Every structure is written in structure tokens, then in C-alpha cells.
């Protein structure tokens, strides 16, 4: 894969990771608010778990792209 394309994908992957972190923080705040108000939090917790699973995939993809950039820059 071309270095320029890979770097562009890496930039976007890093943005997804950052956005994912922000979404999880927001969802945790929603869960806290629901708990404070005495509402059922099951759906909110399940959604947080989904966000965490997606975040794991985003991080793994970002890590693979970072490794690919290293291979393109320093081929062995």
C-alpha cells in the first residue's frame, strides 16, 4: 500500500479513536445521571459495552496502520 494513502488512513483512524473516547465518556455521564435519577440503566450500560467493543476495534485498526507505516518507512 502507498505510504501517503496509509498515512491518510492512519490520520482518520486516530480521529475515530479520539471520537470513540469522547463518546464513551459521554455515555458514562449519561449512565451516572440515570443512576442518580433512579432510572433503569441496563440499555445505557449495554450501549456503553457496544461502544467499548467498537473502540477496541478502532484501536486495533489504528495500531495495524501504525505498524504498516513503519514497514513502509523502514522496510526490512
PLY file of the C-alpha trace (Angstrom):
ply
format ascii 1.0
element vertex 76
property float x
property float y
property float z
element edge 75
property int vertex1
property int vertex2
end_header
0.00 0.00 0.00
1.15 3.52 -0.74
2.64 5.46 2.18
0.52 8.56 1.51
-2.68 6.51 1.49
-1.69 4.67 4.65
-0.85 7.91 6.45
-4.22 9.34 5.45
-5.97 6.24 6.78
-3.92 6.46 9.97
-4.97 10.07 10.47
-8.60 9.07 10.12
-8.18 6.05 12.41
-6.69 8.26 15.09
-9.68 10.57 14.77
-12.04 7.61 15.20
-10.18 6.58 18.36
-10.43 10.11 19.76
-14.11 10.39 18.87
-14.75 6.96 20.38
-13.15 8.01 23.65
-15.35 11.08 23.77
-18.47 9.01 23.09
-17.63 6.62 25.90
-17.06 9.50 28.34
-20.42 10.98 27.36
-22.16 7.61 27.74
-20.66 7.12 31.20
-22.03 10.53 32.20
-25.46 9.52 30.92
-25.30 6.34 32.99
-24.32 8.33 36.09
-27.21 10.74 35.52
-29.68 7.88 35.03
-28.44 6.18 38.20
-28.69 9.45 40.14
-32.29 9.92 38.97
-33.15 6.30 39.77
-33.81 5.20 36.19
-33.08 1.79 34.72
-29.57 1.84 33.26
-29.47 -1.53 31.53
-29.85 -0.22 27.97
-27.35 2.57 28.60
-24.84 0.10 30.01
-25.34 -2.27 27.09
-24.78 0.61 24.70
-21.59 1.53 26.57
-20.39 -2.05 26.19
-21.07 -1.82 22.46
-19.09 1.44 22.29
-16.21 -0.19 24.16
-16.17 -3.12 21.75
-16.11 -0.75 18.79
-13.34 1.25 20.45
-11.26 -1.91 20.78
-11.66 -2.45 17.04
-10.76 1.16 16.26
-7.62 0.94 18.42
-6.58 -2.36 16.84
-7.06 -0.91 13.35
-5.05 2.19 14.27
-2.27 0.01 15.67
-2.17 -2.09 12.49
-1.91 1.07 10.38
0.90 2.41 12.57
2.76 -0.86 12.08
2.15 -0.68 8.34
3.58 2.85 8.21
6.70 1.63 10.00
7.09 -1.19 7.48
6.70 1.23 4.58
9.18 3.70 6.02
11.73 1.12 7.17
11.31 -1.99 5.04
13.38 -4.89 6.31
0 1
1 2
2 3
3 4
4 5
5 6
6 7
7 8
8 9
9 10
10 11
11 12
12 13
13 14
14 15
15 16
16 17
17 18
18 19
19 20
20 21
21 22
22 23
23 24
24 25
25 26
26 27
27 28
28 29
29 30
30 31
31 32
32 33
33 34
34 35
35 36
36 37
37 38
38 39
39 40
40 41
41 42
42 43
43 44
44 45
45 46
46 47
47 48
48 49
49 50
50 51
51 52
52 53
53 54
54 55
55 56
56 57
57 58
58 59
59 60
60 61
61 62
62 63
63 64
64 65
65 66
66 67
67 68
68 69
69 70
70 71
71 72
72 73
73 74
74 75
